[in-house]
Amino acid sequence: MLEAIRRAMTFLRQKQILHKLGVVISVAVIGIACYVLYHMLRGIDVNEVIEAIKSTEPSQIAMAALFVAAGYFTLTFYDLFAVRAIGHSHVPYRINALAAFTSYSIGHNVGASVFTGGAVRYRIYSAYGLNAIDVAKICFLAGLTFWLGNAAVLGLGISYHPEAAASIDQLPPWLNRTIAMMIIVGLVGYVVWVWTQPRVVGRGPWTVVLPGGPLTLLQIAIGIIDLGFCALAMYVLVPDEPNLGFVVVAVIFVSATLLGFASHSPGGLGVFDAAMLVGLWQMDREELLGGMLLFRVLYYLSPFVISVILLTFREVIIGARSKRLQQAALKLDPGPAREAAYVRERRDSSGA
């Protein structure tokens, strides 16, 4: 059966069917979201939204910011886990933290996070001897941690409260609960599969050894904690009335986030918002929209600005350090060093 699935996947890749299907899904999700947003926002009073933002207690914003910070702190363990899993234990945690924070915050805002986040990671990890294949493996394992955490949160959350997902997918609660149980069974089956013996995916230099059973449980725990902190930040900012409970908000939040990722739009813009407005239809739209705008500032805009500043300072420091090394080389051995510098300058100017 596994061989048949592998042949089918190979055929789909050769015909680029998966890529075309992904584009169709993205366009469809964005189109539906725009349609829903247009109809839901037609009667929105902008002044009431602004007033809802102004009336938000500073303590609520501070609490949400704390949860966002905790979520991004948890994200650093995605990279720490992945880098250690591929055997590069020499990379210090501070570099893992920098790569994770900047790649995710930039990827979330720019969109196509697989490519944008991968480019940021490569720029940082290449200084420690990691190549493009290593970075691709890191992205794969970090993504696996994210999806395992999502599967666990959605499976458990929808099993407990299937009506929460029904507000978005419009499926009957019993069917949502059945799907959730299937997700849990699939997750347990995957853990058993990697626990019984070492599992490998990919070929040649692209081979990745999947984490074993205990490490997979650690991956799931990291993903759950990350999503839990993000959902708590959203829960603090949504209207107090009606009080739907944390589980309902968390299920709708994670579902909306996944739809945003599926659309590949920057920050899930439009798609995430439409799903939240549909899922939390019981809440006042102006107050809910105000809370969502505050969440975007805290979770998307602020980390993006901080990441750009961090990367800019890093490049300035690297450039200054390289210049000092060149000057030191000129003093120690001026002849060959000047000649090498002259050759580099000519090459760079001709390339420009």
C-alpha positions in Angstrom: 0.0 0.0 0.0 2.8 2.4 0.9 4.5 1.6 -2.4 1.3 2.4 -4.3 1.0 5.7 -2.5 4.6 6.5 -3.3 4.1 5.8 -7.0 1.0 7.9 -7.0 2.8 10.9 -5.4 5.7 10.5 -7.8 3.2 10.6 -10.8 1.5 13.7 -9.3 4.8 15.5 -8.9 6.0 14.7 -12.4 2.8 16.0 -13.9 2.9 19.1 -11.5 -0.6 18.2 -10.5 0.0 18.9 -6.8 1.4 22.4 -7.7 -1.5 23.2 -9.9 -4.0 21.9 -7.3 -2.3 24.0 -4.6 -2.7 27.2 -6.8 -6.3 26.4 -7.4 -7.0 25.9 -3.7 -5.2 29.1 -2.8 -7.2 31.1 -5.3 -10.4 29.5 -4.3 -9.9 30.2 -0.6 -8.9 33.8 -1.2 -11.9 34.3 -3.5 -14.4 32.9 -1.0 -12.8 34.9 1.8 -13.1 38.1 -0.2 -16.8 37.4 -1.0 -17.5 36.7 2.7 -15.6 39.8 3.9 -17.4 42.0 1.4 -20.8 40.9 2.7 -19.9 40.9 6.4 -18.1 44.3 6.4 -20.7 46.2 4.4 -22.5 47.5 7.5 -19.4 48.0 9.7 -19.1 51.4 11.4 -15.4 52.4 11.3 -15.9 54.8 14.1 -17.3 52.0 16.3 -14.3 49.9 15.5 -11.9 52.7 16.5 -13.9 53.2 19.6 -13.7 49.5 20.4 -9.9 49.6 20.1 -9.6 52.7 22.3 -11.9 51.2 25.0 -9.7 48.1 25.2 -8.1 47.9 28.7 -4.3 48.4 28.7 -4.1 45.3 30.9 -5.8 43.3 28.2 -3.3 44.5 25.6 -0.4 43.8 27.9 -1.6 40.3 28.6 -2.1 39.6 24.9 1.4 40.9 24.2 2.8 38.6 26.9 1.1 35.6 25.3 2.4 36.6 21.9 5.9 36.9 23.3 5.5 33.4 24.9 4.3 32.1 21.6 7.3 33.4 19.7 9.6 32.1 22.4 8.1 28.7 21.9 8.7 29.1 18.1 12.5 29.2 18.8 12.3 25.5 19.9 11.0 24.6 16.4 14.5 25.5 15.1 16.4 24.2 18.1 14.7 20.8 17.7 15.1 20.7 13.9 18.8 21.7 13.9 19.7 19.2 16.6 17.7 16.5 14.8 19.8 16.8 11.6 23.0 16.6 13.7 24.2 20.2 13.9 24.5 20.6 17.7 27.3 23.2 17.3 24.8 25.9 16.4 24.1 27.8 19.6 20.5 28.4 20.9 20.7 32.1 20.3 21.2 31.5 16.6 18.3 29.1 16.6 16.2 31.7 18.3 17.2 34.5 15.9 16.6 32.3 12.8 13.2 31.1 14.1 11.9 34.5 15.2 13.0 36.4 12.1 12.0 33.7 9.6 8.6 33.2 11.0 7.8 36.9 11.6 8.9 37.8 8.1 7.3 34.8 6.5 4.0 35.5 8.3 3.9 39.0 6.9 5.4 38.6 3.4 3.6 35.3 2.6 4.9 32.1 0.9 6.6 31.5 4.3 8.4 28.3 3.0 10.5 30.4 0.6 10.8 33.7 2.5 11.4 32.0 5.8 13.8 29.6 4.2 15.8 32.5 2.7 16.1 34.2 6.1 17.2 30.9 7.7 19.8 30.3 5.0 21.3 33.7 5.5 21.7 33.1 9.2 22.7 29.4 9.3 25.1 29.6 6.4 27.5 31.5 8.7 27.7 28.3 10.8 28.5 26.0 7.8 25.0 24.8 7.0 24.1 24.5 3.3 20.8 24.9 1.4 20.0 21.2 1.9 20.5 21.5 5.7 18.2 24.6 5.7 15.6 22.7 3.7 15.6 19.9 6.2 15.2 22.4 9.1 12.2 23.9 7.3 10.7 20.5 6.8 11.1 19.4 10.5 9.9 22.7 11.8 6.9 22.5 9.5 6.3 19.0 10.7 6.3 20.2 14.3 3.8 22.9 13.4 1.4 20.5 11.6 1.6 17.9 14.3 0.7 20.5 16.9 -2.2 21.7 14.7 -3.5 18.2 14.3 -3.4 17.6 18.0 -5.2 20.9 18.9 -7.9 20.5 16.2 -8.4 16.8 16.9 -8.8 17.3 20.6 -10.6 20.6 20.4 -13.2 19.6 17.8 -13.8 16.2 19.6 -14.6 18.2 22.8 -16.7 20.9 21.1 -17.6 20.0 17.5 -20.1 22.9 17.2 -17.1 25.3 17.2 -15.8 24.0 13.8 -19.4 23.7 12.5 -19.7 27.5 12.5 -16.9 27.6 9.9 -17.2 24.5 7.8 -21.0 24.3 8.1 -20.9 20.6 8.7 -23.1 18.8 11.2 -21.4 18.4 14.7 -21.5 14.6 14.5 -19.5 14.7 11.2 -17.0 17.2 12.7 -16.5 15.0 15.7 -16.0 12.0 13.4 -13.4 13.9 11.4 -11.7 15.0 14.6 -11.5 11.4 15.9 -10.0 10.3 12.6 -7.3 13.1 13.0 -6.5 11.8 16.5 -6.3 8.2 15.3 -4.1 9.3 12.4 -1.8 11.2 14.8 -1.6 8.2 17.2 -0.9 5.9 14.2 2.0 8.2 13.1 3.5 8.2 16.6 3.3 4.4 16.7 4.8 4.2 13.1 7.9 6.3 14.0 8.2 4.6 17.4 8.6 1.0 16.1 11.7 1.6 14.0 13.7 4.5 12.4 11.8 6.0 9.5 13.4 7.9 6.6 11.9 10.2 4.0 13.6 11.6 0.9 16.5 10.3 -1.2 20.2 10.9 -1.4 21.4 14.1 0.3 17.8 15.1 0.9 17.2 12.1 3.2 15.7 13.1 6.5 15.5 10.7 9.5 12.1 11.3 11.1 12.2 11.8 14.9 11.4 8.7 16.9 8.4 8.2 19.2 9.5 10.2 22.3 10.8 13.0 20.1 7.6 13.1 18.1 5.7 13.5 21.4 8.0 16.4 22.2 7.2 17.9 18.7 3.5 17.6 19.4 3.9 19.3 22.8 5.9 22.2 21.3 3.2 22.7 18.7 0.4 22.6 21.2 2.1 25.1 23.5 2.8 27.5 20.6 -0.8 27.4 19.4 -2.1 27.6 22.9 -0.3 30.8 23.6 -1.4 32.4 20.3 -5.0 31.3 21.0 -4.8 32.8 24.5 -3.6 36.1 23.0 -6.7 36.2 20.7 -9.0 35.1 23.5 -7.9 38.0 25.6 -8.7 40.5 22.8 -12.1 39.2 21.6 -15.3 40.7 23.3 -16.2 39.4 26.7 -19.8 38.9 25.7 -21.0 36.4 24.9 -18.5 34.3 26.7 -18.0 31.3 24.4 -15.1 29.8 26.4 -11.5 29.4 25.5 -11.9 26.0 23.7 -14.4 27.5 21.2 -12.2 30.5 20.4 -9.1 28.3 20.2 -10.7 25.9 17.7 -12.0 28.7 15.5 -8.6 30.6 15.8 -6.6 27.5 14.7 -9.0 26.7 11.9 -8.8 30.3 10.7 -5.0 30.3 10.9 -4.8 27.1 8.8 -7.1 28.6 6.2 -4.8 31.6 6.1 -1.8 29.4 5.5 -3.6 27.5 2.8 -4.3 30.8 1.0 -0.6 31.8 1.1 -1.7 35.4 1.5 0.5 37.6 3.6 -0.5 37.1 7.2 -3.5 35.2 6.0 -4.9 38.7 5.3 -8.6 38.5 4.4 -8.9 34.7 4.8 -8.1 34.6 8.5 -10.3 37.6 9.2 -13.3 36.2 7.2 -13.0 32.8 9.1 -12.9 34.6 12.5 -15.9 36.7 11.6 -17.9 33.7 10.4 -16.8 31.5 13.3 -17.5 34.0 16.0 -20.7 35.4 14.5 -22.3 35.7 18.0 -20.0 38.5 18.9 -20.4 42.2 18.1 -18.6 42.6 14.7 -17.1 46.0 15.5 -15.7 44.9 18.8 -14.4 41.6 17.3 -12.8 43.4 14.4 -11.1 45.8 16.8 -9.7 42.9 18.8 -8.5 41.3 15.5 -6.7 44.5 14.5 -5.0 44.7 17.8 -3.9 41.0 17.5 -2.5 41.8 14.0 -0.4 44.6 15.5 0.9 42.5 18.3 1.4 39.2 16.4 2.3 40.3 12.9 3.4 44.0 12.6 5.4 44.4 15.8 7.5 41.2 15.4 8.0 42.1 11.7 9.5 45.5 12.6 11.7 44.0 15.3 12.9 41.3 12.9 13.8 43.9 10.2 15.8 45.9 12.8 17.6 42.8 14.1 18.6 41.6 10.7 19.7 45.1 9.7 21.9 45.4 12.8 23.3 41.9 12.1 24.3 42.9 8.6 25.9 46.1 9.7 27.9 44.3 12.4 29.0 41.6 9.9 30.0 44.2 7.4 32.0 46.2 10.0 33.7 43.0 11.3 34.6 42.0 7.7 36.1 45.5 7.1 38.2 45.3 10.3 39.5 41.9 9.2 40.5 43.2 5.8 42.3 46.2 7.4 44.1 43.9 9.8 45.2 41.7 6.9 46.6 44.8 5.1 48.7 45.7 8.1 50.1 42.2 8.5 50.8 41.5 4.9 50.2 44.6 2.8 51.4 43.4 -0.6 49.3 40.2 -1.2 46.4 41.7 0.8 46.3 44.9 -1.3 46.5 42.8 -4.5 43.6 40.5 -3.4 41.6 43.6 -2.4 42.3 45.2 -5.8 41.2 42.0 -7.6 38.0 41.8 -5.5 37.2 45.5 -6.1 37.7 45.1 -9.9 35.5 42.0 -9.9 32.8 43.6 -8.0 32.8 46.8 -10.1 32.7 44.8 -13.3 29.9 42.7 -12.0 27.9 45.8 -11.0 
